[in-house]
Amino acid sequence: MFIHGRDQQKLDATVAELSQHGDVNGFCHDLSSVQGCTDLASDVKKNTPKLDVLINNAGVFSTSQTYTPTNLEMTFAVNVLAPFVLTRELLPILKKSSRVINVSSISQHDGPPTIDFDNLNYLKGGWDPHMSYGMSKRLMALYSKELSRRIDPLVVSCDPGTVNTKMLLAGWGEYGIDLKDANNEFTLATSTELTSEDDGKYYFGDLPHDDVNDVDKGRELWKILETLAGDQCI
């Protein structure tokens, strides 16, 4: 098992805890940058020839409008671009039998009614913490649908559940389930019932936003992510 963290001390503690149940490697990188994502992928590829399951779970909820050094809005950079880059870089070790699980959210319904592809980074204004987060999760589901059309491994997206994480506490307060009871991602990672007919589906929570199934919007998002990630394409 390989896990990622952005705080070395917390990552080491988590690795020590999980190592009681099996082999665990932890890698500390900043996923708000393309370089951080490619470095993480490089570390993983150096340590294994194959990934059975990739769970893109890293995410942020920003309470203030924050931008990366490359002028990307932080929520978009971590919640949307990072999974795109990481998955792209890990494709060589994702086999046909592998599966990719992208964590979206029921909050995808909290974003604006339509996707403004010319303002994904809110450089034209309109930023709001919940709107930004909700939009990033809608884009994550949209990206997953488009990814499922392009690669052989099974791709699904999901709502992780309303869980009392630091993110939930910062944005909504404590009204979710305990961390130990959160198993949506585990269910998808271990299920033996998923088939090719499930490719691209969104699981748990409300039905996905209508935008998620729009083929043209999926392609438009893909073009933008390709441009931001650089010249390597899937």
Secondary structure by P-SEA (a helix, b strand, c coil): cbbbbccaaaaaaaaaaaccccbbbbbbcccccaaaaaaaaaaaaacccccccccccbbbbbccccccccccccccccccaaaaaaaaaacccccccbbbbbbbccccccccccccccccccccccccaaaaaaaaaaaaaaaaaaaaaccccbbbbbcccccccccccccccccccccccccaaaaaacccccccccccccccccccccccccaaaaaaaaaaaaaaaccccc
